[in-house]
Each structure stands twice: as structure tokens, then as C-alpha cells.
Amino acid sequence: MSKNKVTFGLDKVHIAFVDTTATEQPAWKAPVAVPGAVRWTPEAQGESSPFYADNMTYYVATSNNGYTGELEMANIPDEILSELLGWVIDDNGMLVEVADAQPKKFALLGQVQGDQRNRRFVYYDCQATRPAKERTTKGDTVEPNTDVLNITISPIEVDNRMIVKGDMELSDTNATAFNGFFTTVYTPVITPAGA
């Protein structure tokens, strides 16, 4: 249960690419820090369908189709972009956009601050499209240009559950998991009811 009244800020953004060579799936490679977090705006995808009976809403069916969102970063390193989008870096260090490249799936991790305790998050099944980047001239003041990735997050099966994301706030009992959050992609540990 959260101890925070409010959360704010965004930092510690990490990307963990899916490890397709692992014997057990899903699996991710070690998270890689991407400095320069500006904004993350996930929007829930899905719908609700009401069923009417007895002159009222009798039942509502809902679907969770994950999220779509924009991740704005100060600058995404070329090495991350090339792996993320399937692009290549040539022999002279030029990042080359490949038209028929296949983007890689990844987990997105990060942290928001709270008035009491920090809160860390992970979105498990992400895929990005080419970043938008505005190029503007320098005026009286310098305003940095940023990279904006459009990301689609889908549900993924982990231990017979379809999950989308997880949020973890530091508590008196989870310090080990919280402190190791950016070392490996944390997956839920759920004890069955009555066990």
C-alpha cells in the first residue's frame, strides 16, 4: 500500500531488451540506463461494454489492451536506437535508418519520486516506433531538442497471468527487490490464496 500522498518527477529510465536466446520465456537482458528522462505519458488502451437488463446496467465487460504512450528523452544514444529499431551504425559511426528493419521488444523501467517514498515501475512488453525530433534554430536562449518515442505496451503472459506493468514502492519488507529493481527485470511473486 502506498505511503505517498503525491508522486512527481521521472528519472532512472532503463530499457531491457527481450532475450530471445533464453530457454524460458519471457526473459530480458540486463536493463541499460538511458539518462535524460523528460516525460512519460502512458494512456490506457481497452474498452468497456455495458450490458443492460432490468432497466439498468446489469453487467460491464472490460478489456485491458495495454497502453500507448510517448517517452520523451533529452537524447537517446545511437547504440540504444540502433538495437531498439533494428537500425545499424556504419563503420564511421553514422546511425543509419533501415527502411525494412524490425524493431525489438523491450521492457521499460523507471522511477517517480513520492513525497514519502520513491516508486519504481516496469512495463513488460514494449515496442517503439521511429522517434520524432524537432530541429530548430538557436535564438536568444538555448532550448534543447528532445527525442520522442511512441511506444505500444501489450499484455504478456508471466506465470499463467496476463500482466502489463508493475509498480513497486519501497517498504519495510521489500528493500532487496526494490534496490535490485534496475539490475534485472522484476517479475511478480504472487503466493496463491490459502497457501
N, C-alpha and C positions, 0 to 999 in steps of 0.2 A: 504494500500500500504506500502511495506516495506521501512524503512528508512536506512536499513543496506546495506553496500557495500559487507560485507562478514559475514559469520557465522562460528562458531568454537566451539569445546568443546561439552560435553554431561554431563548432570547431572540431578538431581531430577527425576530419573526414578521411576514411580509408576505403580502398577498393580491394576486394579479394576475388580474383578470377576463379571460375569454376575449374576444378581439377578433373579433367576427363580421363586421366590415366589411373585414377584411384579405383580400387576394386569395389568399394562400397560407395553408393551414390545416395544423396548428393554429397559432394565433397568440394572443398575450396582450397586454393593455395593460401599461403600466408598473406594476411592483409598488408597492403602497401599504403603508407601515408601520402595523402595529396594535400599539401598546405595551401592556404589561401581561400578558405571557405567564406562565401559571401551570403548565399541564400539557398534554401532547400524548401520547395513548395509541393509536397505530395497532395494529390487530390484523389479521393476515393472513387473507385470505379465499381459499378454494380447498380442494381435497381431493386425496388420493392414493388411487388404486385399484390394489391389487396383483393381479397375475395369477399363478396358481400352475401350475407344471408341474414334472415330475421331483421331486415331493415337496418343493418349496421355492418361495420367492417368485422367480419367473422374470423378471418384469418389473413395474415400478411406473410407472403413468401419473399424472402430477401436473398440476394446473391452477392457474393464478395468476389469481384474480379480483379482485386489488387488495387494498384494506383497508377496514375501517370503523374509526372512531376518534372520540374525544372531544377537542375542543380547548377547554381552559378558559382564559379570559382574565379579567383584572380587570374590564374593561368594554369592550364592543365599541361603537365610536362609531355613532351613529344613521345617519350617511351610509353607513357600510360595511354595516350591517344592511339598510338600505333597498335598496341595489343587490344585495346578496347574495341576499336573499329575495324581491325584487320588491315590497317594501312601498313606501309613499310617506311623505313628510314634508309635512304640510299648511302652509298659509300662516302659521300661528302657531308652527311648529316642532315640532308633535306628530308622533311616529312612529306611523303608522297601519298595523296589521297587516291585510293584504288577504287574504281567505279563498281566493280563486282565483288568487293570484299565482304566477308561475312563477319558481322560483329560478334564478340564473345559475351557470354553471360557472366555475371559477377554478383557478388553481394556488396551492398553499400552500407558502411558503418560510419557512425559519427557520434557526437556528443552535444547536448544542450546543457546550459547551466540552469540551476534552480536556486531559489532564494535560500534553501536549506541544504540540498544535495544535488550533485550533478546526475544527469540521466543519459545513458548511452542507448543507442538504437542500432538495429540491423534490419535491412530489407534483403531478403534471401535470394530472390530470383529476378535480377535486373538485366535490362538490355538498353543500350543507349543508341541514339541516332547522332548524326554529324552535329558538332557544336555550332551554334550561331555566335559570331563575333563581329561586333561593330568596330569599324576603323574610323576614327575621327581625328581631325587636325588638332594640334595643341593650340590653346588660346591663352588668355591671361593667367589661367590656373591650369594645372595639370590634373586631368581626370582619367584615371586608368581605364583601359578597356578590359572587359572580362569575357570569359568563355561560359557559354550556357549550353548544358547538355539536356536534351529531352530524354527522359528515362521512363520506360514502362516496367512496372513491377507486377509479376504474376504470382499466383499461389503455387506452392511447391510441396510435394509430399515428404514429410520427415516423420519417421516412426508411426506410420499409418494415420497421420493427421495432415490435412491440407493447411499449411501455415503461410503467412505473408510477411509478417515482420514481428519484431520483438523489441520491447523497451525494458531496460534494467536500470534501476536507481540503487545507488549504494545503500546498503543496510547493515545492520549488526551481524547478519549471518551470511552475506554473500560477497565478502571482501575478496576472496580468492578469484571467483568468477568475474567480478567487476574489474579487478586490477588486471586480469588477463584477457579482457574483452577484445583488445586490438592485436592480440598475439595469434589467435585462431578464431575462426567464425564460430561463435557460440550457438549451439542448438539447444532447444528446450529440454529440461529434465523434469518430467511430469510423473509423479508417483500415482498409480491408479487409485481411485477411491476405494477405501476399505483395506488398503494394503498396509 
